[in-house]
Amino acid sequence: AAFAGLIAFAPVPAFAAGAGGEITALLDSGKYDQAATIVLNRIEKGQGDRKHDAELIENIFKRSHFVQKNYWKGRKNLVRGSYCDAYVNFQAVKSATPSFHDAPARYDEAVAQCQSPSARREKIEPMYYSGLSLYVQENYQGALQIFREIHEINPSFKDIQNKIEQTEEAIRLIKESDAAGK
């Protein structure tokens, strides 16, 4: 796609600011081109905050690449029978764009194939790195969801309890910062 080369994205609420939720709805359904068009039109008409809208466009492009990359990796992993790897890919897609194409159905397929105890243990390592990736991208809610699932499967895995606490602290600090800014 035209957005290749970018991998990080901002959480959905950052996209919705000043857009009445329309941009969020488009992003949640994977309609990145339409979301970008709305913001670009707003910039061209001199409406809104130009700096914020420029950052918004950059984040839309990054998010689009992240979702598409994980979606196609997930499809490849399903075909190869690497169901737990596919699960990790579709979990990342789901956390960024809940209704992207047929990703929810493919996620369900990967989960169904990845239920055996041995398969669950095999998926922990890629899940952990997926959670770390989401954390670094400041998608703390997605990272926390993955870390909690790992903890459920194996509470003594690496430093998972510490990662959960760090992620919860990051979410708390953001909430406090948002509350102070209002």
C-alpha positions in Angstrom: 0.0 0.0 0.0 1.0 3.6 -0.2 1.6 3.7 3.5 4.5 1.2 3.6 7.4 1.8 5.8 5.6 3.0 8.9 4.8 0.8 11.9 3.6 2.7 14.9 0.2 4.2 15.5 -1.6 6.3 18.1 -4.5 4.9 20.1 -8.0 5.4 18.6 -9.1 8.2 21.0 -6.2 10.4 19.7 -7.8 10.1 16.2 -11.3 11.2 17.3 -10.3 14.5 18.7 -12.4 17.2 17.0 -13.8 14.8 14.5 -17.1 13.9 16.1 -16.2 10.3 16.1 -16.4 10.0 12.3 -12.7 9.4 11.9 -12.7 6.8 14.7 -15.6 4.9 13.0 -13.7 4.9 9.7 -10.5 3.7 11.3 -12.3 1.0 13.3 -13.7 -0.4 10.1 -10.3 -0.2 8.3 -11.3 2.7 6.0 -8.0 4.5 6.2 -8.2 6.3 2.9 -11.6 7.8 3.7 -10.4 8.9 7.2 -7.3 10.5 5.6 -9.4 12.2 2.9 -11.6 13.9 5.6 -8.6 15.2 7.5 -6.8 16.4 4.3 -9.9 18.2 3.2 -10.1 19.9 6.6 -6.5 21.0 6.2 -7.1 22.3 2.6 -10.1 24.3 3.8 -8.2 25.8 6.6 -10.5 24.2 9.2 -9.4 22.7 12.5 -5.9 22.7 14.0 -3.4 22.3 11.2 -0.6 20.9 13.4 -3.0 18.3 15.0 -4.4 17.3 11.6 -0.9 16.8 10.2 0.0 14.5 13.1 -3.3 12.8 12.6 -2.5 12.1 8.9 0.9 10.6 9.9 -0.7 8.4 12.5 -3.4 7.2 10.1 -0.7 6.1 7.6 1.3 4.4 10.4 -1.8 2.6 11.7 -2.8 1.5 8.2 0.6 -0.1 7.6 0.6 -1.8 11.1 -2.8 -3.3 10.6 -2.2 -4.5 7.0 1.1 -6.0 7.8 -0.3 -8.0 10.7 -3.4 -9.0 8.8 -1.4 -10.5 5.9 1.1 -12.2 8.2 -1.9 -13.7 10.1 -3.4 -15.0 6.8 0.0 -16.5 5.9 0.3 -18.2 9.3 -3.2 -19.7 9.0 -2.3 -21.2 5.6 0.9 -22.6 7.1 -0.9 -24.1 10.1 0.9 -21.7 12.5 -2.3 -21.0 14.3 -0.8 -19.5 17.5 1.3 -17.1 15.4 -1.8 -16.2 13.4 -3.6 -15.6 16.7 -0.9 -13.1 17.7 -1.2 -11.3 14.3 -5.0 -11.1 14.4 -4.9 -10.0 18.0 -2.8 -7.0 17.0 -5.2 -6.3 14.1 -8.2 -6.5 16.5 -6.7 -4.2 19.1 -5.9 -1.6 16.4 -8.9 -1.9 14.1 -11.7 -4.1 15.6 -13.6 -4.8 12.4 -10.9 -4.8 9.7 -12.1 -6.9 6.8 -12.6 -10.5 7.8 -10.0 -10.3 10.7 -12.6 -11.0 13.4 -13.6 -14.3 11.8 -9.9 -15.2 11.1 -9.1 -14.3 14.7 -11.8 -16.7 15.9 -10.4 -19.4 13.5 -6.9 -19.0 14.9 -8.2 -19.1 18.5 -10.2 -22.2 17.9 -7.1 -24.0 16.4 -4.8 -22.7 19.2 -6.6 -24.2 22.2 -4.6 -27.3 23.1 -2.4 -27.0 26.2 0.8 -27.4 24.1 -0.4 -24.9 21.5 -1.2 -22.4 24.3 2.4 -22.7 25.7 3.9 -22.3 22.3 2.1 -19.1 21.6 3.2 -17.3 24.8 6.6 -16.2 23.4 5.2 -14.5 20.2 2.3 -13.0 22.3 4.9 -11.5 24.7 6.7 -9.8 21.9 3.5 -8.7 20.4 2.6 -7.1 23.7 6.0 -5.5 24.0 5.5 -4.1 20.5 2.1 -2.6 21.4 3.6 -1.2 24.6 6.4 0.6 22.7 3.8 2.0 20.2 1.9 3.3 23.3 -1.1 1.1 22.7 -1.2 0.3 26.4 -4.7 -1.1 26.4 -3.8 -3.7 23.7 -0.5 -4.5 25.5 -2.3 -5.0 28.8 -4.8 -7.3 27.3 -2.1 -9.5 25.9 0.0 -9.4 29.1 -3.0 -10.4 31.1 -3.7 -13.4 28.8 -0.1 -14.5 29.1 -0.4 -14.3 32.9 -3.5 -16.4 32.8 -1.7 -19.1 30.8 1.5 -19.0 32.7 1.8 -16.6 35.7 5.5 -17.2 36.1 6.4 -16.4 32.4 9.5 -14.1 32.3 8.6 -10.8 34.0 4.9 -10.8 33.0 3.6 -9.5 36.4 6.0 -6.6 36.1 4.9 -5.9 32.6 1.3 -5.8 33.7 2.1 -3.4 36.5 4.2 -1.1 34.2 1.4 -1.1 31.6 -1.3 -0.3 34.2 0.9 2.5 35.5 1.3 4.0 32.0 -2.5 3.9 31.6 -3.0 5.5 35.0 -0.5 8.3 34.2 -2.2 9.0 30.9 -5.6 9.2 32.6 -4.2 11.6 35.2 -2.5 13.7 32.5 -5.8 13.9 30.5 -7.7 14.8 33.7 -5.2 17.6 34.5 -5.4 18.9 31.0 -9.2 19.4 31.1 
